[in-house]
């Protein structure tokens, strides 16, 4: 007789759990290794086998970071840029997605195809014309040079359009129009509350992408007072000697804000990705 209350895991489920455990370890290990290097000396890192456990030099390496770059200023600049761009992208992309999903206007189909087509153009091809425009506007060494061009993007419009199309019934909007609601009020009072998971997902993706952006800020931000964190960390590389412990300590500290943002919005992020995958 089988014992009551004893559950046995199927081999397939055991394999899934084992695979998830391995994938979790592989995902966490780079952050752990970053901290290990940042808390040891460069000499210990260059030994073979290298140090595998955290050392006692993290605060010493962190103090070197603050001595070589204006770390807090760069962190503040990245926070301002990432927050401003994320808020702008969420508003304009959700508004445009609502228009493409639920409003009828001349040329809607062709305009949407054009917007999707811009996603196929490599970012590098737009560096020179974008730099010329920013230079004419006098925004070199100004955070506006990063914020304004990134205020809306094609992926955000596409993402919000698809989500709104799938989740907002036309009958709900028609009922609002009967009550005298304008298109913007329909968007603000009906659409936005209903698509919060999609907004949270787009916001998290945008925030992480802007925080880690390197190429465009490197082109337009020359003054150290307006450097974002990624550009500031680049200055830690010496011409003849690289203090990997100091560099990784700074990189680890620059990664902490992103981890905090992800932990705060992870629930909404997962809800946005899995919405519609299971039928009611």
C-alpha positions in Angstrom: 0.0 0.0 0.0 1.1 3.5 -0.8 1.6 5.8 2.2 -1.0 8.5 2.5 0.3 12.1 2.1 3.6 11.2 0.5 4.0 12.8 -2.8 6.5 11.7 -5.4 7.8 14.0 -8.1 7.6 12.8 -11.7 11.0 12.6 -13.5 9.9 15.3 -15.8 9.2 17.7 -13.0 12.5 16.9 -11.3 14.3 17.7 -14.6 12.5 21.0 -14.8 13.4 22.0 -11.2 17.0 21.0 -11.8 17.1 23.0 -15.0 15.6 26.1 -13.3 18.1 25.7 -10.5 21.0 25.6 -12.9 19.7 28.6 -14.9 19.2 30.6 -11.7 22.7 29.9 -10.6 24.1 30.9 -14.0 22.0 34.2 -13.8 23.2 35.1 -10.3 26.8 34.0 -10.7 28.0 37.1 -12.7 26.8 39.4 -10.0 28.5 37.3 -7.3 31.7 37.1 -9.3 31.6 40.9 -9.8 31.4 41.3 -6.0 34.2 38.8 -5.5 36.6 40.7 -7.7 35.5 44.0 -6.3 36.2 42.9 -2.8 39.6 41.5 -3.4 42.9 43.0 -4.7 43.8 42.9 -8.3 46.8 40.7 -7.4 44.4 38.1 -5.9 42.3 38.2 -9.0 45.3 37.5 -11.2 46.3 34.5 -9.2 45.6 31.0 -10.5 43.2 29.7 -9.4 41.6 33.1 -8.9 39.8 34.1 -5.6 36.4 32.5 -5.4 35.2 34.0 -2.2 34.6 37.7 -1.2 37.5 39.5 0.3 37.8 42.4 2.8 38.8 45.1 0.3 35.5 46.2 -1.1 35.3 49.5 0.8 38.9 50.2 0.0 38.2 49.6 -3.7 35.0 51.6 -3.5 36.9 54.6 -2.0 39.2 54.5 -5.0 36.2 54.7 -7.3 35.0 57.9 -5.5 38.6 59.3 -5.7 38.9 58.8 -9.5 35.4 59.8 -10.7 32.4 61.8 -9.4 30.5 58.6 -8.9 27.4 60.1 -7.1 27.0 62.9 -9.7 27.2 60.3 -12.5 24.7 58.1 -10.6 22.3 61.1 -10.2 22.7 62.0 -13.9 21.8 58.4 -14.9 18.8 58.5 -12.5 17.5 61.8 -14.0 18.0 60.6 -17.6 16.5 57.1 -17.1 13.5 58.4 -15.1 12.7 61.2 -17.6 13.0 58.9 -20.6 11.0 56.2 -19.0 8.1 58.5 -18.1 8.1 60.1 -21.5 8.2 56.7 -23.3 5.3 55.3 -21.2 3.1 58.3 -21.9 3.8 58.8 -25.6 4.0 55.1 -26.5 0.8 54.2 -24.7 -1.0 57.2 -26.2 0.2 56.3 -29.7 -0.6 52.6 -29.1 -4.1 53.5 -28.1 -4.5 55.6 -31.3 -3.2 52.8 -33.5 -5.3 50.2 -31.7 -8.7 51.9 -31.3 -8.9 55.0 -33.4 -9.6 55.3 -37.1 -7.7 57.9 -39.1 -6.4 58.2 -42.6 -3.1 56.4 -43.3 -3.1 54.5 -40.0 -2.0 51.2 -41.5 0.8 52.7 -43.6 2.0 54.9 -40.7 2.2 51.9 -38.4 4.1 49.9 -41.0 6.6 52.8 -41.3 7.1 53.0 -37.5 7.7 49.2 -37.4 10.1 49.6 -40.3 12.3 52.0 -38.3 13.1 49.1 -35.9 15.1 47.5 -38.7 17.4 50.5 -39.1 20.6 50.0 -37.0 21.1 52.7 -34.4 24.7 53.4 -35.6 23.4 54.7 -38.9 21.7 57.6 -37.2 24.6 58.7 -35.1 26.0 61.3 -37.5 22.6 63.0 -38.5 21.5 62.9 -34.8 24.8 64.5 -33.7 24.4 67.2 -36.3 20.9 68.1 -35.1 21.9 68.1 -31.4 24.9 70.3 -32.3 22.7 72.8 -34.1 20.4 72.9 -31.1 23.4 73.6 -28.8 22.7 70.5 -26.7 26.2 69.1 -26.7 27.1 68.4 -23.0 23.5 68.7 -22.1 21.3 65.9 -20.7 18.6 67.0 -23.1 20.7 65.5 -25.9 19.9 62.1 -24.5 16.4 62.6 -23.1 14.6 64.3 -26.1 15.6 61.9 -28.9 14.6 58.9 -26.7 11.3 60.2 -25.6 9.4 57.7 -27.8 10.4 54.6 -29.6 9.0 52.2 -32.2 9.1 49.1 -29.9 7.1 50.9 -27.2 4.4 51.9 -29.7 4.3 48.4 -31.1 4.1 46.8 -27.7 1.4 49.0 -26.4 -0.7 48.7 -29.6 -0.6 45.0 -29.5 -1.5 44.9 -25.8 -4.3 47.4 -26.0 -5.8 45.6 -29.1 -5.9 42.3 -27.2 -7.2 43.5 -23.8 -9.5 46.5 -24.4 -12.9 45.6 -25.9 -14.4 48.1 -28.3 -17.7 47.9 -26.5 -16.1 49.4 -23.4 -14.9 52.4 -25.3 -18.2 52.8 -27.1 -19.9 52.9 -23.7 -17.5 55.7 -22.7 -18.2 57.7 -25.9 -22.0 57.4 -25.2 -21.4 59.0 -21.8 -19.6 61.9 -23.5 -16.0 61.0 -22.8 -13.3 62.4 -25.2 -10.6 60.2 -26.7 -8.1 61.4 -24.2 -10.4 60.7 -21.3 -11.0 57.2 -22.7 -7.3 56.7 -22.8 -6.6 58.1 -19.3 -9.6 56.6 -17.4 -10.2 53.3 -19.2 -7.1 52.2 -21.1 -4.3 53.2 -18.7 -5.7 51.4 -15.7 -6.4 48.3 -17.8 -2.9 48.0 -19.2 -0.8 48.6 -16.1 1.1 45.3 -16.5 2.1 46.3 -20.0 3.2 49.8 -18.9 5.2 48.3 -16.0 6.9 45.9 -18.4 7.8 48.6 -21.0 8.9 50.9 -18.2 11.3 48.3 -16.7 12.8 47.4 -20.1 13.2 51.1 -21.0 14.8 52.0 -17.6 17.3 49.2 -17.8 18.1 50.0 -21.5 18.7 53.7 -20.8 20.7 53.0 -17.6 23.1 50.8 -19.5 23.3 52.9 -22.7 26.9 53.8 -23.6 27.3 54.7 -27.2 25.1 57.8 -27.6 26.0 59.4 -24.2 29.7 58.8 -25.1 29.2 60.8 -28.3 27.3 63.8 -26.9 28.5 64.1 -23.3 32.1 65.3 -23.1 32.1 67.2 -19.8 32.6 65.1 -16.8 29.9 67.0 -14.9 27.2 65.5 -17.2 28.6 62.0 -17.5 26.2 59.2 -16.9 27.3 56.3 -14.8 28.4 54.1 -17.8 30.6 56.9 -19.2 32.0 57.6 -15.8 33.0 54.0 -15.2 34.9 54.0 -18.5 37.2 56.6 -17.0 38.4 54.0 -14.4 40.3 52.2 -17.2 43.9 53.4 -17.0 46.1 53.8 -20.0 48.8 51.4 -18.8 47.4 49.7 -15.8 43.9 48.4 -15.1 42.8 48.0 -11.5 40.2 45.4 -12.1 39.2 45.3 -8.4 38.4 49.0 -8.4 36.6 48.8 -11.8 34.4 45.9 -10.7 33.6 47.5 -7.4 32.3 50.6 -9.2 30.4 48.4 -11.7 28.8 46.4 -8.8 27.7 49.6 -7.1 26.3 50.9 -10.4 24.3 47.7 -10.8 22.5 47.9 -7.5 20.0 50.6 -8.5 18.9 48.5 -11.5 18.4 45.4 -9.2 16.3 47.5 -6.9 14.1 48.8 -9.7 13.7 45.2 -11.0 12.7 43.9 -7.6 10.1 46.6 -7.2 8.5 46.1 -10.5 9.2 42.4 -11.1 5.6 41.3 -10.2 4.1 43.7 -12.8 6.8 42.7 -15.3 6.0 39.0 -15.1 2.3 39.8 -15.2 2.8 41.8 -18.4 4.8 39.1 -20.1 2.4 36.3 -19.2 -0.9 38.2 -19.8 -3.0 36.3 -22.2 -0.9 33.1 -22.1 -3.7 31.3 -20.1 -7.3 31.4 -21.2 -9.9 32.1 -18.7 
